[in-house]
């Protein structure tokens, strides 16, 4: 793994200047948000027969206080879904709302708490918007927030596998950031308004999933993709606006690392569970490479 990190560091050139997230590496905020979500979902056996949805079912983003981030997801009529969200330790009130294609709320959870959970039996088969709002935070700070999309009789993968993937990602993030310090650079979890910086899904061996319409902004970016203990080989692809492969990591390794400088266009991301011992939680985080 360390050799792969060194290769990634050698690929990272160019930088932009920004304020370091609340004065420290944002890996800690990602970790805090994941812990809150998994604790919330597992508390009092709330999950029951719910499992991960088929598509992108794990999301994370920086959210400014009193701002929102949205994700569009296809839901099937009559199927029961559960949406779980939470923020890092600075969050004080995270709210969830599901909107139909007309932008009208069909379900919402607005209690004052740093986590949120709601269920919905989809009234029609259509695309819906998951809207996560950071209504309140300590000193009005921006926070990292995580959301999971579950459905009844979905992928029954234990929450500990999500924790396993998140923990591995945080460690890889921290190790890479430490190495970048030698070149007076650092990593920051991707931050842009109404843009998720992490995507995850449960994938069987040989299965792939794609995300489109990514706004990567200006500057050097680093993509870190990996899976839980069931994963042996994760492949990662960056797609241009036409769907062509702009960059890829297809090496036989449980983690995929891509350094990439975007042009002025939208991009896509494709994750492939090339080889593994069973269904695995695969996730990719997008990071900015910044000057210290």
JOQUIHU-V287125 format. One record per helix or strand. SS is the DSSP state (H for helix, E for strand). FROM is the first residue (numbers start at 1). LEN is the number of residues. Records with the same first field share a line. If there is no record, write none. Layout:
BEGIN
SS=FROM-LEN ; FROM-LEN
END
This chain:
BEGIN
H=2-10 ; 21-3 ; 27-19 ; 138-3 ; 159-25
E=16-1 ; 50-3 ; 58-6 ; 67-9 ; 80-8 ; 91-9 ; 105-5 ; 115-7 ; 126-12 ; 143-10 ; 155-1 ; 185-5 ; 198-6 ; 208-7 ; 220-8 ; 231-9 ; 245-5 ; 255-7 ; 267-10 ; 280-12
END
